């Protein structure tokens, strides 16, 4: 695994994102495995022009705490790591080059920043379930 630091708490991630805008989250086998390999759209099998990521910066309309936003963003794709024990959450920076089939940013010029310890993902899940109506959709 790449020699990048590991974030051990949701509070530590919140502090990082507050002080360093332009960070993203990715669930994969890590920076070394992703180096030079863009994401692939699973349905069409088309190669995408960058890595598929989740935005960690809160949108301007977001008036709740950043910690809430981060918990929600972390939980969005946890199923990817749950399906494959080799996939882990990690934080990265890069340049947005396009949008993927789910409107997610695709980035290149990737700079690995940190791993997320599994305990951070668990903290995010607990926080998300406590703060939000988890699973509620627009029809309810």
Secondary structure, DSSP 8 states (H G I E B T S, - for coil): --S-EEE--HHHHHHHHHHS-SEEEEEES-HHHHTT---B-TTT--B-SSEE-EE-S--TT--S-HHHHHHHHHHHTHHHHHH-TT-EEEEEEEEEEEE-TTS-EEEEEEEEEEEE-HHHHHHHHHHHHHHS-TT--TT-
